[in-house]
């Protein structure tokens, strides 16, 4: 049993052949996947996928890259999805300063992030956190607004920042980037994170692991991420799969096996 803790099955390149990709998951021992929302116009499709397939769950949220001029995110917009039993998380949310000019006003990102945190505390649904070039502000906001449950998705920070996240009670998820030749920082983190706080993911259709780098990713390939991380930690892939699967269901308590 292995879980892809973060994927985007709603993208047409996966959605248009979904039954085939779910069959590949089964062939690779991947029993469940979490399909993550990023925009207001993809949440219905994501929830629909989760409703159709017993082993797919949904998360609803707005990605920090999506400024969406003219769209005003309100709590009610996300709350209308939360009662669905297959919606088990809020996000992808967080902060992303990668493409912003120094000194740019990021209040709009901060306000939207805080809205997700407040809803998480209100609904008891964990957060899926995206942070890029913004870890200090991300953790400061999470601390000041008392974010209780979260996974730091596709983690690319160093051990020092990993420790900060762990000290705040959060989980850390490793993607296929860990298999890339120049990703030593992530390899170090993958060895450092306690086994009971670790998740694995694909972020498909992006970030396919070696030996598929540069091709379209899909949830079945989380098995390659798991094998690579297990080798780094010098444990069996079966041990890693059991631990990360248990971690997934411990964090996302609304999910059922």
VOMI-988510 format. One record per residue (C-alpha): x, y, z. Coordinates in steps of 0.1 Angstrom, whole numbers, plus 5000, padded with zeros to 4 digits. Layout:
N
XYZ;...
***
This chain:
257
500050005000;501450344989;499750684987;500550974964;499851254988;499751534961;498751524925;496651714899;494551454881;492251734869;494851844843;493551734809;496651524801;495751294830;491951354832;491351254796;492750904803;492050864840;491050504840;494350404824;496350604850;494450454878;495150104864;498850204864;498650304900;497249964909;500049794890;502649994910;501049924943;499750284947;496450244964;495350604970;495950954958;495051314969;493951534940;494751894950;492852214940;494552524928;491952744911;488252824915;487552684881;489052334887;487552254921;484352104907;486251874885;488551764913;485651694937;483951504908;487051284904;487051204941;483351124941;483750884911;486750684924;486850534959;490550564962;490950924952;490451214977;490151584971;491551904985;490052254978;492052574977;493552854957;497252844948;499353144958;500453194922;496853254911;496253624916;493053604896;492153964891;488454014898;488053704919;487353764956;487953454976;485553425005;485253155032;481853045018;483352974984;485452695000;483052595027;480452475002;482852184993;483952095028;480851895037;481651645009;483151335026;485851304999;487151655006;489851595032;492051905031;492352275023;494952394997;497152414979;497752744997;500752935011;503153194997;505253224966;507653504960;509653344933;508453564904;507753884924;509954194924;511754274956;509554494978;506354404960;503154424980;502254064989;499354155012;496853984988;498753654991;499053695029;495253765032;494353465011;496753235030;495253355064;491753285051;492852915044;494452885078;491353025096;489152775077;491452495086;491152575122;487352615118;486852285099;489652075114;490851995079;494651995074;496452245051;498552165021;501252425020;503152564990;506152784999;508652904974;511253174982;509053265012;509653015040;510253275067;506953455060;505153135055;506052995089;505553335106;502053355093;501352995102;502653055138;500753385143;497453235131;497952905149;497852675120;497552335137;497652075109;499652095077;501951925052;504752115036;504251995001;507051934976;509652045002;512752204988;514152385018;517152285039;517352085071;517252395093;513952495078;512752135079;513352135116;511352455121;508452285103;508751975123;508952165156;505652335147;504051985143;503851975105;504551685081;507051715052;506351565017;509051464993;508551474955;510351334925;512851624928;514751414953;515851194925;517451474905;521251484904;521651834918;519051804946;521451724975;519651954999;516451764994;518251424997;519551535031;516151635042;514651305030;517051125053;516551375082;512751385086;511551135112;509750845095;506550925113;506351275098;507251185062;505051175031;505751114994;504151264963;504351314926;502851664921;501951514887;501651594859;504851784869;508251674883;508551314870;511251134889;514350984874;514350784851;511250954837;512451314842;511251544814;508151334807;504651354820;504351244856;501451044871;500550894905;501950554897;505450704897;505350784934;506550424937;509950554923;510050834947;509350594976;512050354964;514650634961;513850774996;513950425011;517350374996;518550705010;517350605044;518750245040;515350085047;513049865026;510550035003;507949825021;508849985054;508750335039;505350255022;503750145054;505050445073;504050705047;500650555042;500050555080;501150915081;498851015053;495750865071;496951005105;497151355090;494151345068;491751195094;488751245072;490151005046;489050635048;491050335035;
***
